[in-house]
Protein backbone atom coordinates (compact mmCIF):
# COMPACT_ATOMS: atom_id res chain seq x y z
CA UNK A 1 0.00 0.00 0.00
CA UNK A 2 1.04 3.56 -0.72
CA UNK A 3 -0.18 6.29 1.65
CA UNK A 4 0.40 9.88 0.59
CA UNK A 5 -0.31 12.52 3.22
CA UNK A 6 -0.83 15.93 1.62
CA UNK A 7 -1.35 18.94 3.83
CA UNK A 8 -3.58 21.59 2.29
CA UNK A 9 -1.77 24.53 0.76
CA UNK A 10 -1.68 28.06 2.23
CA UNK A 11 -5.15 29.38 3.04
CA UNK A 12 -6.69 32.73 3.90
CA UNK A 13 -7.42 33.63 7.51
CA UNK A 14 -11.03 34.00 8.56
CA UNK A 15 -14.23 32.40 9.71
CA UNK A 16 -15.90 30.10 9.38
CA UNK A 17 -12.82 27.89 9.32
CA UNK A 18 -14.41 25.37 6.95
CA UNK A 19 -14.93 28.07 4.27
CA UNK A 20 -11.35 29.37 4.19
CA UNK A 21 -10.06 29.39 0.59
CA UNK A 22 -6.52 28.99 -0.71
CA UNK A 23 -4.53 32.17 -1.20
CA UNK A 24 -2.92 32.92 -4.56
CA UNK A 25 0.30 31.44 -3.15
CA UNK A 26 -1.68 28.41 -1.95
CA UNK A 27 -3.16 27.83 -5.40
CA UNK A 28 0.37 27.87 -6.85
CA UNK A 29 1.60 25.49 -4.12
CA UNK A 30 -1.22 23.05 -4.82
CA UNK A 31 -0.67 23.20 -8.57
CA UNK A 32 3.10 22.65 -8.39
CA UNK A 33 2.70 19.71 -6.00
CA UNK A 34 -0.04 18.21 -8.18
CA UNK A 35 2.23 18.48 -11.23
CA UNK A 36 4.95 16.64 -9.29
CA UNK A 37 2.56 13.96 -8.01
CA UNK A 38 0.61 13.16 -11.20
CA UNK A 39 3.31 11.25 -13.09
CA UNK A 40 4.35 9.37 -9.94
CA UNK A 41 0.98 8.13 -8.67
CA UNK A 42 -0.11 4.61 -9.53
CA UNK A 43 -3.21 4.22 -11.71
CA UNK A 44 -6.49 4.10 -9.79
CA UNK A 45 -5.11 6.07 -6.85
CA UNK A 46 -7.89 6.91 -4.40
CA UNK A 47 -7.94 10.57 -3.35
CA UNK A 48 -9.77 11.55 -0.17
CA UNK A 49 -10.07 15.07 1.18
CA UNK A 50 -11.37 16.75 4.28
CA UNK A 51 -14.65 18.61 3.68
CA UNK A 52 -13.07 22.05 4.18
CA UNK A 53 -12.80 24.39 1.20
CA UNK A 54 -8.98 24.63 1.39
CA UNK A 55 -8.48 20.85 1.29
CA UNK A 56 -10.96 20.42 -1.55
CA UNK A 57 -9.20 23.15 -3.55
CA UNK A 58 -5.86 21.44 -2.91
CA UNK A 59 -7.24 18.06 -4.05
CA UNK A 60 -8.81 19.63 -7.16
CA UNK A 61 -5.35 20.66 -8.33
CA UNK A 62 -4.56 16.95 -8.62
CA UNK A 63 -7.86 15.57 -9.90
CA UNK A 64 -11.56 16.44 -9.93
CA UNK A 65 -12.34 12.84 -9.04
CA UNK A 66 -11.82 12.77 -5.27
CA UNK A 67 -13.96 11.83 -2.29
CA UNK A 68 -14.86 14.27 0.47
CA UNK A 69 -14.60 12.36 3.74
CA UNK A 70 -15.78 14.03 6.95
CA UNK A 71 -13.80 11.51 9.02
CA UNK A 72 -10.56 13.24 7.97
CA UNK A 73 -11.69 16.80 8.75
CA UNK A 74 -9.99 19.18 11.18
CA UNK A 75 -9.32 17.95 14.71
CA UNK A 76 -9.80 14.24 13.98
CA UNK A 77 -7.45 11.62 15.36
CA UNK A 78 -4.54 10.00 13.55
CA UNK A 79 -6.38 6.72 13.99
CA UNK A 80 -9.41 8.15 12.11
CA UNK A 81 -7.20 9.12 9.15
CA UNK A 82 -5.56 5.69 9.01
CA UNK A 83 -8.97 4.05 9.21
CA UNK A 84 -10.40 6.23 6.40
CA UNK A 85 -7.41 5.32 4.23
CA UNK A 86 -7.72 1.63 5.20
CA UNK A 87 -4.08 1.55 6.29
CA UNK A 88 -2.30 -0.81 5.77
CA UNK A 89 -4.82 -3.03 3.96
CA UNK A 90 -5.93 -0.90 1.01
CA UNK A 91 -4.85 -2.02 -2.42
CA UNK A 92 -2.87 0.51 -4.41
CA UNK A 93 -2.40 4.10 -3.29
CA UNK A 94 -4.43 6.53 -1.21
CA UNK A 95 -3.83 10.28 -1.12
CA UNK A 96 -5.17 11.94 2.04
CA UNK A 97 -5.57 15.73 1.75
CA UNK A 98 -5.89 16.96 5.31
CA UNK A 99 -4.77 19.16 8.16
CA UNK A 100 -2.23 19.74 10.86
CA UNK A 101 -1.65 18.64 13.51
CA UNK A 102 -3.30 15.33 12.58
CA UNK A 103 -1.24 14.59 9.47
CA UNK A 104 1.92 15.12 11.52
CA UNK A 105 0.58 12.73 14.14
CA UNK A 106 -0.04 10.13 11.42
CA UNK A 107 3.53 10.53 10.12
CA UNK A 108 4.94 10.21 13.66
CA UNK A 109 2.89 7.09 14.31
CA UNK A 110 4.00 5.46 11.06
CA UNK A 111 7.68 6.32 11.53
CA UNK A 112 8.14 5.91 15.27
CA UNK A 113 4.96 4.35 16.73
CA UNK A 114 4.97 7.38 19.03
CA UNK A 115 1.96 9.74 19.30
CA UNK A 116 4.01 12.89 18.71
CA UNK A 117 2.99 16.01 16.79
CA UNK A 118 5.35 16.35 13.86
CA UNK A 119 5.02 19.39 11.62
CA UNK A 120 4.10 18.96 7.97
CA UNK A 121 4.49 22.21 6.05
CA UNK A 122 1.61 23.74 4.10
CA UNK A 123 1.26 22.07 0.72
CA UNK A 124 3.81 19.35 1.54
CA UNK A 125 3.57 15.64 0.80
CA UNK A 126 4.82 12.73 2.92
CA UNK A 127 4.70 9.44 0.98
CA UNK A 128 4.76 6.12 2.82
CA UNK A 129 4.88 2.55 1.52
CA UNK A 130 3.83 -0.56 3.40
CA UNK A 131 4.70 -4.08 2.42
CA UNK A 132 5.49 -7.43 3.91
CA UNK A 133 8.93 -8.73 3.11
CA UNK A 134 9.64 -12.31 4.11
CA UNK A 135 6.66 -12.14 6.46
CA UNK A 136 7.88 -8.98 8.20
CA UNK A 137 5.82 -5.80 7.93
CA UNK A 138 7.79 -2.83 6.70
CA UNK A 139 6.79 0.85 6.56
CA UNK A 140 9.08 3.08 4.52
CA UNK A 141 9.06 6.85 4.07
CA UNK A 142 9.58 7.14 0.31
CA UNK A 143 9.71 10.93 0.21
CA UNK A 144 8.87 14.11 2.04
CA UNK A 145 8.72 17.17 -0.17
CA UNK A 146 7.32 20.68 0.19
CA UNK A 147 6.28 23.05 -2.60
CA UNK A 148 9.30 25.31 -2.13
CA UNK A 149 11.55 22.36 -3.11
CA UNK A 150 9.89 21.96 -6.52
JONOR-V542763 format. One record per helix or strand of 3 or more residues. SS is the DSSP state (~ for helix, > for strand). FROM is the first residue (numbers start at 1). TO is the last residue. Records with the same first field share a line. If there is no record, write none. Layout:
SS->FROM-TO, FROM-TO
//
This chain:
>->2-7, 46-49, 93-98, 125-133, 136-145
~->17-19, 24-38, 53-62, 70-72, 78-85, 102-112, 147-149
//
